[in-house]
Amino acid sequence: MGRQENADKCFEAIMSIHGEDDYKAMAKRLRKFQQNSEKFAVSGVTLPNYLWIAKRGGGVSTRVNALAEYLYEAQLVAFSGKFKFFEFRLGYDRPNEAFSELTRLNNVILEVAGRHRYFRGIACINIDEWLEHTDEPHFSTFLDFLAANNDKVMVVFNIHTTNKRIIESAESVISSYLRLETVRLKFPRTAVLLEIIEQKYIAQHGFSFTEDAKQLLSESIREISNGKHFHGFITIRQLANDILYSILTSDLKGVMISADMLSEFAKNSAYVKRIKAFVGVPNVIGFAAMEDRLI
């Protein structure tokens, strides 16, 4: 398979990722950039860095991996090192403290470079802890460091907030050091999440939902995904596995899963206790939402 065929395959993989958001529009712009650069023999034009705004558990790792694969196959970014990308969470250091987090980041870059002199690729950096501190000197030092290495490292900042003021402040500060494009990673609609549970988990094990079960599960997913303790695909995967576990520990009489069965799972499943412990809060997510509806 030729390079362009590989690039096309990687592009199609991006288009198949669940969710309707700016991410796919970003990929389309990159593809157009590739096509026009080759058509008109233009070289030396660099790509922007990115600020990705996502929900927790919204698939940032999956998307940055798909982006790296496409950029590699399309030869839009030079890569060298152990990996095409790495992920890093920048912890907060107070202004009167040493900026140890920047040292840690630099050490990670040296480590992922491996036997190569430099790491070339993508640094996916979460800056949630700095969103209220972007005017502090350490953050300026951090951006100076990235700008000095931007000829080798494309930066994908990622944050988890919907606060317009915070987003605009981050965009303004970062843009004064690096070319920046903002991408909002919207989570898939309820119907798509239900389809994921059905096809990726339930159907693969030979089970199916009745129509009333689909309606009840859709209502639960909608309520869960709007809650502040929703953890994206992590929660969806746990929901699906809880259904399967509950099925296989019940008096099973067939392969059809009804709304009555789901409501019983909500009352009797250990899922609620497990999630409370995982999230570490008294609030619960999952089929408890359905139980509340049925009371």
C-alpha positions as MATLAB code, in Angstrom:
seq = 'MGRQENADKCFEAIMSIHGEDDYKAMAKRLRKFQQNSEKFAVSGVTLPNYLWIAKRGGGVSTRVNALAEYLYEAQLVAFSGKFKFFEFRLGYDRPNEAFSELTRLNNVILEVAGRHRYFRGIACINIDEWLEHTDEPHFSTFLDFLAANNDKVMVVFNIHTTNKRIIESAESVISSYLRLETVRLKFPRTAVLLEIIEQKYIAQHGFSFTEDAKQLLSESIREISNGKHFHGFITIRQLANDILYSILTSDLKGVMISADMLSEFAKNSAYVKRIKAFVGVPNVIGFAAMEDRLI';
ca = [
       0.000    0.000    0.000;
       1.405    3.402   -1.017;
       1.885    6.427    1.205;
      -1.197    8.234   -0.104;
      -3.322    5.128    0.338;
      -2.121    4.907    3.925;
      -2.911    8.581    4.471;
      -6.396    8.095    3.011;
      -6.941    5.109    5.290;
      -5.915    7.153    8.337;
      -8.204    9.985    7.256;
     -11.145    7.600    6.946;
     -10.340    6.263   10.415;
     -10.717    9.815   11.739;
     -14.026   10.210    9.930;
     -15.292    6.990   11.557;
     -14.664    8.191   15.128;
     -17.919    8.675   17.021;
     -18.969   12.269   17.512;
     -19.996   15.223   15.389;
     -17.600   18.050   16.183;
     -14.815   20.378   15.108;
     -12.311   17.524   15.157;
     -13.434   16.119   11.822;
     -13.570   19.610   10.317;
      -9.971   20.079   11.505;
      -8.964   16.833    9.775;
     -10.645   17.961    6.561;
      -8.667   21.211    6.621;
      -5.447   19.256    7.097;
      -6.302   16.998    4.178;
      -7.026   20.000    1.962;
      -3.724   21.520    3.118;
      -1.924   18.326    2.103;
      -3.614   18.150   -1.295;
      -2.997   21.805   -2.180;
       0.598   21.749   -0.916;
       1.359   18.793   -3.176;
      -0.614   20.156   -6.127;
       1.123   23.543   -6.115;
       4.507   22.293   -4.801;
       4.348   24.539   -1.726;
       6.693   23.684    1.145;
       7.802   25.240    4.409;
       4.330   26.261    5.626;
       3.890   25.067    9.212;
       0.731   23.740   10.805;
      -0.942   25.418   13.790;
      -0.931   24.119   17.333;
      -4.284   23.207   18.855;
      -6.437   23.867   21.890;
      -8.861   20.977   22.300;
     -11.875   21.558   24.531;
     -13.349   18.254   25.675;
     -15.471   16.526   28.281;
     -13.625   14.233   30.650;
     -13.444   10.797   29.111;
     -14.235   12.310   25.723;
     -11.664   10.353   23.751;
      -8.709   12.768   23.646;
      -6.179    9.906   23.562;
      -8.005    8.169   20.703;
      -8.210   11.368   18.702;
      -4.614   12.493   19.170;
      -3.441    9.017   18.171;
      -5.556    9.149   14.997;
      -4.275   12.650   14.237;
      -0.643   11.558   14.660;
      -1.114    8.594   12.346;
      -2.628   10.774    9.643;
       0.050   13.474    9.925;
       2.729   10.787    9.727;
       1.310    9.070    6.647;
       0.537   12.397    4.941;
       4.076   13.558    5.755;
       2.765   16.824    7.179;
       4.840   16.539   10.354;
       8.335   15.115   10.817;
       8.433   12.400   13.479;
      11.362   10.962   15.401;
      11.518    9.241   18.755;
       9.997    6.268   20.531;
       6.426    7.417   19.836;
       4.598    9.746   17.480;
       2.960   11.521   20.415;
       2.948   11.599   24.170;
       0.440   12.820   26.737;
       1.350   14.995   29.706;
      -0.609   16.669   32.500;
       1.028   19.921   33.610;
       0.654   20.181   37.369;
       0.409   23.550   39.058;
       3.450   25.157   40.730;
       2.938   28.349   42.743;
       4.829   31.493   41.672;
       7.068   31.349   44.763;
       7.977   27.690   44.083;
      10.458   26.183   41.647;
       8.835   25.319   38.324;
       9.429   21.589   38.727;
       6.665   20.696   36.288;
       8.576   22.255   33.405;
      11.623   20.190   34.359;
       9.438   17.084   34.391;
       8.051   17.936   30.942;
      11.539   18.456   29.534;
      12.624   15.106   30.986;
       9.672   13.388   29.325;
      10.596   14.942   25.970;
      14.194   13.716   26.367;
      12.932   10.246   27.302;
      10.550    9.865   24.352;
      13.300   11.047   21.976;
      15.003    7.705   22.606;
      18.137    7.241   20.520;
      17.293   10.293   18.423;
      18.808   13.683   19.160;
      15.373   15.304   19.330;
      11.792   14.205   19.805;
       9.736   15.296   16.829;
       6.015   14.762   16.976;
       3.002   15.776   19.029;
       2.869   16.750   22.695;
      -0.685   16.460   24.023;
      -0.645   18.548   27.197;
      -3.508   18.947   29.660;
      -3.432   22.398   31.310;
      -6.572   22.198   33.474;
      -4.649   23.105   36.630;
      -3.418   26.340   35.014;
      -6.672   27.699   33.655;
      -7.024   30.200   36.511;
      -3.300   31.002   36.508;
      -2.456   31.813   32.889;
      -1.257   35.296   33.886;
       1.443   33.915   36.209;
       5.172   33.926   35.321;
       5.538   30.131   35.333;
       2.891   29.803   32.628;
       4.725   32.354   30.495;
       7.936   30.356   30.986;
       6.081   27.205   29.946;
       4.833   28.844   26.742;
       8.287   30.267   26.025;
       9.672   26.733   26.275;
       7.073   25.355   23.871;
       7.569   28.213   21.411;
      11.331   27.572   21.402;
      10.684   23.925   20.494;
       7.760   24.453   18.134;
       9.882   23.690   15.092;
      10.084   20.116   16.382;
       6.992   19.640   18.552;
       3.371   20.330   17.638;
       1.387   21.055   20.810;
      -2.170   19.888   21.389;
      -3.347   21.578   24.575;
      -6.448   19.965   26.047;
      -8.784   21.372   28.676;
     -12.042   20.281   30.275;
     -14.249   23.312   30.780;
     -17.242   25.038   29.221;
     -16.512   28.397   30.889;
     -16.381   30.927   28.058;
     -14.263   33.414   30.032;
     -11.648   30.788   30.882;
     -11.510   29.485   27.313;
     -11.106   32.967   25.821;
      -8.410   33.824   28.368;
      -6.460   30.642   27.554;
      -6.799   31.290   23.817;
      -5.552   34.855   24.199;
      -2.515   33.983   26.318;
      -1.425   30.946   24.293;
      -1.928   32.740   20.971;
       0.577   35.398   21.995;
       3.279   32.695   21.955;
       2.067   30.045   19.487;
      -0.141   29.845   16.422;
      -3.312   28.302   17.744;
      -6.501   26.757   16.450;
      -9.346   25.896   18.846;
     -11.199   22.611   18.391;
     -14.281   21.666   20.419;
     -14.651   17.916   20.902;
     -18.380   17.389   21.301;
     -19.458   14.098   22.809;
     -21.693   11.866   20.656;
     -25.450   12.288   20.848;
     -27.530    9.954   23.020;
     -28.661    7.927   20.012;
     -25.043    7.288   19.025;
     -24.089    6.277   22.582;
     -26.998    3.836   22.674;
     -25.851    2.427   19.351;
     -22.325    1.979   20.733;
     -23.657    0.015   23.726;
     -25.862   -2.089   21.454;
     -23.342   -2.902   18.740;
     -19.985   -2.860   20.522;
     -21.041   -4.731   23.645;
     -24.521   -6.260   23.743;
     -24.916   -7.625   20.195;
     -21.417   -9.109   20.222;
     -22.545  -11.416   23.012;
     -25.759  -12.419   21.259;
     -28.200  -10.217   23.194;
     -30.653   -7.532   22.020;
     -32.724   -4.725   23.539;
     -36.486   -4.516   23.221;
     -37.840   -1.139   22.081;
     -38.981   -0.188   25.588;
     -35.507   -1.066   26.906;
     -33.922    1.214   24.291;
     -36.186    4.068   25.355;
     -35.395    3.568   29.042;
     -31.658    3.263   28.415;
     -31.707    6.375   26.208;
     -33.328    8.348   29.016;
     -30.710    7.105   31.450;
     -27.800    7.932   29.109;
     -29.187   11.424   28.510;
     -29.459   12.088   32.240;
     -26.046   10.615   33.016;
     -24.201   12.465   30.231;
     -25.541   15.801   31.479;
     -24.333   15.149   35.023;
     -21.117   16.624   36.386;
     -19.745   13.169   37.248;
     -20.042   11.812   33.712;
     -16.706   10.314   32.617;
     -17.392    9.946   28.913;
     -16.639    6.636   27.260;
     -15.440    5.258   30.605;
     -18.978    5.583   31.975;
     -20.547    4.214   28.786;
     -18.269    1.171   28.905;
     -19.155    0.596   32.555;
     -22.856    0.856   31.754;
     -22.530   -1.751   29.014;
     -20.473   -4.133   31.136;
     -22.896   -3.763   34.025;
     -25.765   -4.784   31.774;
     -23.860   -7.860   30.629;
     -22.858   -8.790   34.175;
     -26.427   -8.318   35.409;
     -27.791  -10.447   32.570;
     -25.445  -13.293   33.341;
     -26.201  -13.237   37.061;
     -30.004  -13.229   36.616;
     -32.596  -15.917   35.875;
     -32.071  -15.576   32.155;
     -34.823  -16.959   29.906;
     -33.830  -15.538   26.519;
     -31.612  -13.125   24.600;
     -33.991  -10.143   24.637;
     -33.345   -7.504   27.328;
     -36.496   -5.651   28.372;
     -37.090   -2.398   30.254;
     -38.310   -4.417   33.242;
     -35.014   -6.284   33.295;
     -33.046   -3.030   33.167;
     -35.015   -1.559   36.050;
     -34.356   -4.673   38.130;
     -30.663   -4.382   37.372;
     -30.782   -0.801   38.666;
     -32.233   -1.923   41.984;
     -30.046   -4.958   42.549;
     -26.745   -4.274   40.809;
     -23.520   -3.643   42.710;
     -22.732   -1.054   40.018;
     -24.005    1.862   42.096;
     -21.686    1.056   45.014;
     -18.784    0.479   42.652;
     -19.248    3.812   40.879;
     -19.652    5.725   44.151;
     -16.297    4.372   45.246;
     -14.716    5.110   41.853;
     -15.963    8.685   41.617;
     -15.495    9.328   45.320;
     -18.700   11.314   45.783;
     -22.096   10.529   47.291;
     -23.812   11.152   43.952;
     -24.316    8.114   41.764;
     -24.414    7.679   38.027;
     -25.576    4.788   35.919;
     -28.800    2.883   36.244;
     -29.583    4.656   39.491;
     -30.938    7.370   37.211;
     -33.479    4.885   35.897;
     -34.340    3.693   39.366;
     -35.181    7.260   40.359;
     -37.472    7.557   37.345;
     -39.311    4.378   38.244;
     -40.052    5.313   41.862;
];
